[in-house]
């Protein structure tokens, strides 16, 4: 079973060894975005930058489409995926909203109220 097998509505995503191996190249791309020259190169030609890291076609499509859930399903670590979100000026709360089916504002409000409950 891979991390992708565990993803579903309100499921907890587990980044395990299988997910790590699956997403290795994509996570390396994300980590490279820590550096300003890499961000500039990425912004200039995102598809070519993905090719440089050898992403699979589904991974490349997920990155180009900013399909955050697909990135996790394809082996992305949330900590590395967030580096791409930062390139786009997105917050961790934005991603929290995406992954919980809430808007960023709803997610922030839920966290301020003590967290989400699925009662």
DOROPA-221204 format. One record per residue: residue number from 1; residue in one letter; x, y, z of N, C-alpha, C in turn. Coordinates in nm, 3 decimals. Atoms other than C-alpha are relative to their C-alpha. Example, Ala and Ser with C-alpha at 12.3 -4.5 7.8 and 13.67 -1.06 7.14 Angstrom:
% residues 2
+-----+------+---------+---------+---------+---------+---------+---------+---------+---------+---------+
| pos | code |     n.X |     n.Y |     n.Z |    ca.X |    ca.Y |    ca.Z |     c.X |     c.Y |     c.Z |
+-----+------+---------+---------+---------+---------+---------+---------+---------+---------+---------+
|   1 |    A |   0.089 |  -0.119 |   0.000 |   1.230 |  -0.450 |   0.780 |   0.090 |   0.120 |   0.000 |
|   2 |    S |  -0.082 |  -0.119 |  -0.006 |   1.367 |  -0.106 |   0.714 |  -0.077 |   0.109 |   0.073 |
+-----+------+---------+---------+---------+---------+---------+---------+---------+---------+---------+
This chain:
% residues 119
+-----+------+---------+---------+---------+---------+---------+---------+---------+---------+---------+
| pos | code |     n.X |     n.Y |     n.Z |    ca.X |    ca.Y |    ca.Z |     c.X |     c.Y |     c.Z |
+-----+------+---------+---------+---------+---------+---------+---------+---------+---------+---------+
|   1 |    X |   0.085 |  -0.117 |   0.000 |   0.000 |   0.000 |   0.000 |   0.090 |   0.124 |   0.000 |
|   2 |    X |  -0.078 |  -0.123 |   0.005 |   0.138 |   0.342 |  -0.092 |  -0.079 |   0.113 |   0.063 |
|   3 |    X |   0.067 |  -0.118 |  -0.052 |   0.060 |   0.687 |   0.039 |  -0.122 |   0.034 |  -0.084 |
|   4 |    X |   0.113 |  -0.032 |   0.088 |  -0.167 |   0.731 |  -0.264 |  -0.121 |  -0.085 |   0.033 |
|   5 |    X |   0.113 |   0.088 |  -0.034 |  -0.379 |   0.436 |  -0.149 |  -0.076 |   0.049 |   0.122 |
|   6 |    X |   0.061 |  -0.044 |  -0.125 |  -0.455 |   0.612 |   0.178 |  -0.072 |   0.133 |  -0.014 |
|   7 |    X |   0.058 |  -0.132 |   0.018 |  -0.575 |   0.940 |   0.031 |  -0.146 |  -0.012 |  -0.039 |
|   8 |    X |   0.142 |  -0.002 |   0.030 |  -0.946 |   1.007 |   0.027 |  -0.063 |   0.116 |   0.073 |
|   9 |    X |   0.065 |  -0.109 |  -0.071 |  -1.202 |   1.247 |   0.160 |   0.029 |  -0.009 |   0.150 |
|  10 |    X |  -0.031 |  -0.011 |  -0.142 |  -1.086 |   1.356 |   0.503 |   0.092 |  -0.111 |   0.050 |
|  11 |    X |  -0.094 |   0.105 |  -0.039 |  -0.827 |   1.077 |   0.503 |   0.128 |   0.065 |   0.051 |
|  12 |    X |  -0.130 |  -0.046 |  -0.045 |  -0.496 |   1.115 |   0.679 |   0.102 |  -0.054 |  -0.099 |
|  13 |    X |  -0.103 |   0.039 |   0.094 |  -0.211 |   1.112 |   0.430 |   0.123 |  -0.045 |   0.077 |
|  14 |    X |  -0.120 |   0.052 |  -0.065 |   0.086 |   0.901 |   0.538 |   0.114 |   0.005 |  -0.101 |
|  15 |    X |  -0.120 |  -0.008 |   0.084 |   0.421 |   0.991 |   0.386 |   0.097 |  -0.105 |   0.053 |
|  16 |    X |  -0.083 |   0.112 |  -0.045 |   0.603 |   0.660 |   0.415 |   0.112 |  -0.025 |  -0.100 |
|  17 |    X |  -0.112 |   0.032 |   0.087 |   0.898 |   0.495 |   0.245 |  -0.041 |  -0.013 |  -0.146 |
|  18 |    X |   0.047 |   0.017 |   0.137 |   0.697 |   0.400 |  -0.063 |  -0.033 |   0.136 |  -0.063 |
|  19 |    X |   0.033 |  -0.134 |   0.051 |   0.565 |   0.755 |  -0.102 |   0.127 |   0.080 |  -0.024 |
|  20 |    X |  -0.127 |  -0.071 |   0.014 |   0.915 |   0.892 |  -0.051 |   0.072 |  -0.041 |  -0.128 |
|  21 |    X |  -0.065 |   0.048 |   0.123 |   1.055 |   0.674 |  -0.329 |  -0.076 |   0.048 |  -0.124 |
|  22 |    X |   0.083 |  -0.043 |   0.112 |   0.765 |   0.760 |  -0.559 |   0.023 |   0.148 |  -0.031 |
|  23 |    X |  -0.008 |  -0.144 |   0.019 |   0.806 |   1.135 |  -0.506 |   0.139 |   0.060 |   0.005 |
|  24 |    X |  -0.137 |  -0.047 |  -0.020 |   1.184 |   1.157 |  -0.481 |   0.037 |   0.117 |  -0.092 |
|  25 |    X |  -0.041 |  -0.104 |   0.096 |   1.242 |   1.361 |  -0.798 |  -0.083 |   0.127 |   0.017 |
|  26 |    X |   0.087 |  -0.115 |  -0.018 |   0.943 |   1.585 |  -0.741 |   0.039 |   0.076 |   0.127 |
|  27 |    X |  -0.040 |  -0.065 |  -0.124 |   1.052 |   1.656 |  -0.383 |   0.135 |   0.070 |  -0.015 |
|  28 |    X |  -0.127 |  -0.068 |   0.027 |   1.403 |   1.738 |  -0.505 |  -0.026 |   0.132 |  -0.072 |
|  29 |    X |   0.037 |  -0.124 |   0.069 |   1.248 |   1.993 |  -0.742 |  -0.051 |   0.102 |   0.102 |
|  30 |    X |   0.055 |  -0.092 |  -0.099 |   1.048 |   2.145 |  -0.457 |   0.109 |   0.057 |   0.090 |
|  31 |    X |  -0.107 |  -0.047 |  -0.089 |   1.355 |   2.164 |  -0.232 |   0.092 |   0.099 |  -0.071 |
|  32 |    X |  -0.086 |  -0.093 |   0.073 |   1.550 |   2.340 |  -0.506 |  -0.055 |   0.142 |   0.003 |
|  33 |    X |   0.065 |  -0.131 |   0.003 |   1.299 |   2.625 |  -0.487 |   0.034 |   0.085 |   0.123 |
|  34 |    X |  -0.048 |  -0.080 |  -0.113 |   1.462 |   2.737 |  -0.161 |   0.091 |   0.113 |  -0.047 |
|  35 |    X |  -0.102 |  -0.093 |   0.050 |   1.712 |   2.926 |  -0.375 |  -0.058 |   0.092 |  -0.107 |
|  36 |    X |   0.056 |  -0.101 |   0.091 |   1.623 |   3.247 |  -0.560 |   0.030 |  -0.029 |  -0.147 |
|  37 |    X |  -0.024 |   0.028 |   0.142 |   1.800 |   3.154 |  -0.887 |  -0.086 |  -0.115 |  -0.053 |
|  38 |    X |   0.084 |   0.113 |   0.041 |   1.608 |   2.825 |  -0.898 |  -0.144 |   0.046 |  -0.020 |
|  39 |    X |   0.136 |  -0.051 |   0.014 |   1.278 |   3.007 |  -0.842 |  -0.014 |   0.080 |  -0.130 |
|  40 |    X |   0.004 |  -0.077 |   0.125 |   1.360 |   3.242 |  -1.129 |  -0.002 |  -0.092 |  -0.120 |
|  41 |    X |  -0.003 |   0.097 |   0.110 |   1.445 |   2.951 |  -1.357 |  -0.133 |  -0.073 |  -0.012 |
|  42 |    X |   0.129 |   0.069 |   0.000 |   1.127 |   2.769 |  -1.256 |  -0.109 |   0.089 |  -0.060 |
|  43 |    X |   0.103 |  -0.092 |   0.050 |   0.909 |   3.074 |  -1.321 |   0.015 |   0.026 |  -0.149 |
|  44 |    X |  -0.024 |  -0.029 |   0.141 |   1.071 |   3.128 |  -1.662 |  -0.054 |  -0.109 |  -0.091 |
|  45 |    X |   0.049 |   0.112 |   0.082 |   0.976 |   2.780 |  -1.790 |  -0.025 |  -0.119 |   0.092 |
|  46 |    X |   0.033 |   0.104 |  -0.099 |   0.799 |   2.554 |  -1.542 |   0.010 |  -0.140 |  -0.058 |
|  47 |    X |  -0.002 |   0.134 |   0.061 |   0.763 |   2.261 |  -1.783 |   0.144 |  -0.049 |  -0.018 |
|  48 |    X |  -0.140 |   0.039 |   0.019 |   1.133 |   2.260 |  -1.871 |   0.068 |  -0.030 |   0.133 |
|  49 |    X |  -0.058 |   0.023 |  -0.132 |   1.223 |   2.283 |  -1.503 |  -0.044 |  -0.137 |   0.053 |
|  50 |    X |   0.048 |   0.133 |  -0.040 |   1.006 |   1.978 |  -1.431 |   0.076 |  -0.109 |  -0.075 |
|  51 |    X |  -0.074 |   0.097 |   0.081 |   1.177 |   1.793 |  -1.716 |   0.144 |  -0.015 |   0.050 |
|  52 |    X |  -0.138 |   0.004 |  -0.050 |   1.518 |   1.883 |  -1.575 |   0.012 |  -0.095 |   0.119 |
|  53 |    X |  -0.003 |   0.086 |  -0.117 |   1.427 |   1.691 |  -1.258 |  -0.053 |  -0.141 |  -0.029 |
|  54 |    X |   0.043 |   0.133 |   0.039 |   1.287 |   1.393 |  -1.449 |  -0.134 |  -0.042 |   0.060 |
|  55 |    X |   0.132 |   0.034 |  -0.055 |   0.931 |   1.412 |  -1.315 |  -0.076 |  -0.089 |  -0.097 |
|  56 |    X |   0.089 |   0.079 |   0.084 |   0.686 |   1.155 |  -1.441 |  -0.103 |   0.095 |  -0.060 |
|  57 |    X |   0.101 |  -0.086 |   0.063 |   0.414 |   1.291 |  -1.667 |  -0.111 |   0.039 |   0.099 |
|  58 |    X |   0.102 |  -0.040 |  -0.098 |   0.149 |   1.276 |  -1.389 |   0.053 |   0.100 |   0.103 |
|  59 |    X |  -0.057 |  -0.095 |  -0.095 |   0.384 |   1.455 |  -1.148 |   0.015 |   0.137 |  -0.064 |
|  60 |    X |  -0.016 |  -0.127 |   0.072 |   0.465 |   1.720 |  -1.406 |  -0.134 |   0.070 |  -0.015 |
|  61 |    X |   0.133 |  -0.058 |   0.018 |   0.095 |   1.774 |  -1.477 |  -0.052 |   0.056 |   0.133 |
|  62 |    X |   0.045 |  -0.046 |  -0.132 |   0.021 |   1.802 |  -1.103 |   0.069 |   0.132 |   0.037 |
|  63 |    X |  -0.074 |  -0.123 |  -0.031 |   0.293 |   2.066 |  -1.059 |  -0.050 |   0.115 |  -0.087 |
|  64 |    X |   0.041 |  -0.108 |   0.091 |   0.193 |   2.265 |  -1.366 |  -0.142 |   0.047 |   0.026 |
|  65 |    X |   0.140 |  -0.034 |  -0.027 |  -0.177 |   2.252 |  -1.275 |  -0.022 |   0.044 |   0.145 |
|  66 |    X |   0.009 |  -0.029 |  -0.144 |  -0.104 |   2.318 |  -0.905 |  -0.111 |  -0.084 |   0.063 |
|  67 |    X |   0.093 |   0.098 |  -0.058 |  -0.304 |   2.008 |  -0.820 |   0.065 |  -0.053 |   0.127 |
|  68 |    X |  -0.069 |   0.026 |  -0.126 |  -0.193 |   2.001 |  -0.459 |  -0.028 |  -0.141 |   0.052 |
|  69 |    X |   0.033 |   0.135 |  -0.046 |  -0.377 |   1.680 |  -0.370 |   0.073 |  -0.105 |  -0.083 |
|  70 |    X |  -0.070 |   0.096 |   0.086 |  -0.231 |   1.498 |  -0.669 |   0.149 |  -0.005 |   0.034 |
|  71 |    X |  -0.141 |  -0.001 |  -0.037 |   0.117 |   1.609 |  -0.563 |   0.025 |  -0.093 |   0.119 |
|  72 |    X |  -0.014 |   0.090 |  -0.115 |   0.067 |   1.430 |  -0.230 |  -0.018 |  -0.145 |  -0.044 |
|  73 |    X |   0.028 |   0.136 |   0.046 |  -0.080 |   1.124 |  -0.401 |   0.116 |  -0.056 |  -0.081 |
|  74 |    X |  -0.111 |   0.043 |   0.084 |   0.225 |   1.113 |  -0.630 |   0.133 |   0.004 |   0.074 |
|  75 |    X |  -0.121 |   0.012 |  -0.082 |   0.471 |   1.110 |  -0.340 |   0.057 |   0.130 |   0.053 |
|  76 |    X |  -0.049 |  -0.127 |  -0.053 |   0.505 |   1.476 |  -0.248 |  -0.012 |   0.004 |   0.151 |
|  77 |    X |   0.006 |  -0.026 |  -0.143 |   0.590 |   1.556 |   0.110 |  -0.061 |   0.138 |   0.019 |
|  78 |    X |   0.065 |  -0.129 |  -0.022 |   0.369 |   1.835 |   0.243 |   0.102 |   0.108 |   0.030 |
|  79 |    X |  -0.102 |  -0.098 |  -0.035 |   0.681 |   2.007 |   0.376 |   0.072 |   0.051 |  -0.125 |
|  80 |    X |  -0.064 |  -0.040 |   0.125 |   0.831 |   2.013 |   0.026 |  -0.101 |   0.065 |  -0.094 |
|  81 |    X |   0.105 |  -0.059 |   0.083 |   0.505 |   2.083 |  -0.158 |  -0.022 |   0.145 |   0.040 |
|  82 |    X |   0.020 |  -0.136 |  -0.049 |   0.473 |   2.391 |   0.059 |   0.100 |   0.098 |  -0.062 |
|  83 |    X |  -0.098 |  -0.087 |   0.063 |   0.790 |   2.530 |  -0.100 |  -0.051 |   0.050 |  -0.134 |
|  84 |    X |   0.062 |  -0.044 |   0.125 |   0.605 |   2.541 |  -0.432 |  -0.113 |   0.099 |   0.029 |
|  85 |    X |   0.109 |  -0.092 |  -0.036 |   0.305 |   2.703 |  -0.267 |   0.056 |   0.138 |   0.033 |
|  86 |    X |  -0.061 |  -0.128 |  -0.035 |   0.536 |   2.972 |  -0.131 |   0.043 |   0.076 |  -0.125 |
|  87 |    X |  -0.036 |  -0.065 |   0.126 |   0.661 |   3.043 |  -0.485 |  -0.121 |   0.073 |  -0.056 |
|  88 |    X |   0.125 |  -0.060 |   0.048 |   0.297 |   3.119 |  -0.569 |  -0.060 |   0.099 |   0.099 |
|  89 |    X |   0.051 |  -0.092 |  -0.100 |   0.255 |   3.336 |  -0.259 |  -0.113 |  -0.057 |   0.083 |
|  90 |    X |   0.104 |   0.068 |  -0.076 |   0.031 |   3.077 |  -0.091 |   0.050 |  -0.033 |   0.140 |
|  91 |    X |  -0.033 |   0.029 |  -0.140 |   0.022 |   3.010 |   0.282 |  -0.025 |  -0.148 |   0.032 |
|  92 |    X |   0.027 |   0.135 |  -0.049 |   0.024 |   2.685 |   0.475 |  -0.149 |  -0.014 |   0.031 |
|  93 |    X |   0.143 |   0.003 |  -0.029 |  -0.331 |   2.777 |   0.579 |  -0.080 |  -0.020 |  -0.129 |
|  94 |    X |   0.064 |   0.023 |   0.129 |  -0.426 |   2.789 |   0.211 |   0.001 |  -0.150 |  -0.031 |
|  95 |    X |  -0.009 |   0.144 |   0.027 |  -0.298 |   2.433 |   0.168 |  -0.086 |  -0.079 |   0.098 |
|  96 |    X |   0.087 |   0.066 |  -0.096 |  -0.473 |   2.329 |   0.488 |  -0.145 |   0.002 |  -0.046 |
|  97 |    X |   0.135 |  -0.011 |   0.054 |  -0.795 |   2.454 |   0.334 |  -0.021 |  -0.092 |  -0.118 |
|  98 |    X |   0.011 |   0.088 |   0.117 |  -0.730 |   2.270 |   0.009 |  -0.017 |  -0.144 |   0.045 |
|  99 |    X |  -0.001 |   0.140 |  -0.040 |  -0.664 |   1.943 |   0.189 |  -0.118 |  -0.039 |   0.089 |
| 100 |    X |   0.116 |   0.030 |  -0.085 |  -0.971 |   1.972 |   0.412 |  -0.131 |   0.040 |  -0.064 |
| 101 |    X |   0.123 |  -0.040 |   0.069 |  -1.220 |   2.103 |   0.157 |  -0.057 |   0.130 |   0.051 |
| 102 |    X |   0.043 |  -0.129 |  -0.051 |  -1.234 |   2.445 |   0.318 |   0.070 |   0.111 |  -0.078 |
| 103 |    X |  -0.073 |  -0.115 |   0.051 |  -1.144 |   2.791 |   0.201 |   0.112 |   0.031 |   0.099 |
| 104 |    X |  -0.107 |  -0.040 |  -0.091 |  -0.831 |   2.942 |   0.348 |  -0.057 |   0.068 |   0.124 |
| 105 |    X |   0.061 |  -0.072 |  -0.112 |  -1.047 |   3.169 |   0.564 |  -0.073 |  -0.095 |   0.095 |
| 106 |    X |   0.069 |   0.099 |  -0.084 |  -1.260 |   2.878 |   0.687 |   0.100 |  -0.082 |   0.080 |
| 107 |    X |  -0.101 |   0.080 |  -0.068 |  -0.950 |   2.679 |   0.771 |   0.061 |   0.079 |   0.116 |
| 108 |    X |  -0.057 |  -0.085 |  -0.106 |  -0.797 |   2.969 |   0.967 |  -0.099 |   0.013 |   0.115 |
| 109 |    X |   0.102 |  -0.013 |  -0.105 |  -1.124 |   3.020 |   1.155 |  -0.013 |  -0.129 |   0.080 |
| 110 |    X |   0.009 |   0.129 |  -0.070 |  -1.142 |   2.648 |   1.237 |   0.118 |  -0.020 |   0.094 |
| 111 |    X |  -0.118 |   0.016 |  -0.084 |  -0.787 |   2.648 |   1.371 |  -0.006 |   0.094 |   0.121 |
| 112 |    X |   0.012 |  -0.096 |  -0.111 |  -0.852 |   2.959 |   1.579 |  -0.106 |  -0.044 |   0.101 |
| 113 |    X |   0.107 |   0.048 |  -0.088 |  -1.162 |   2.790 |   1.721 |   0.038 |  -0.132 |   0.069 |
| 114 |    X |  -0.045 |   0.120 |  -0.070 |  -0.957 |   2.495 |   1.843 |   0.019 |  -0.121 |  -0.089 |
| 115 |    X |  -0.024 |   0.110 |   0.092 |  -0.928 |   2.281 |   1.532 |  -0.127 |  -0.053 |  -0.059 |
| 116 |    X |   0.113 |   0.058 |   0.071 |  -1.154 |   2.091 |   1.303 |  -0.047 |  -0.123 |   0.072 |
| 117 |    X |   0.055 |   0.125 |  -0.054 |  -1.385 |   1.825 |   1.435 |  -0.088 |  -0.062 |  -0.105 |
| 118 |    X |   0.080 |   0.075 |   0.098 |  -1.548 |   1.559 |   1.224 |  -0.104 |  -0.083 |   0.072 |
| 119 |    X |   0.093 |   0.060 |  -0.091 |  -1.796 |   1.471 |   1.495 |  -0.102 |  -0.087 |  -0.045 |
+-----+------+---------+---------+---------+---------+---------+---------+---------+---------+---------+
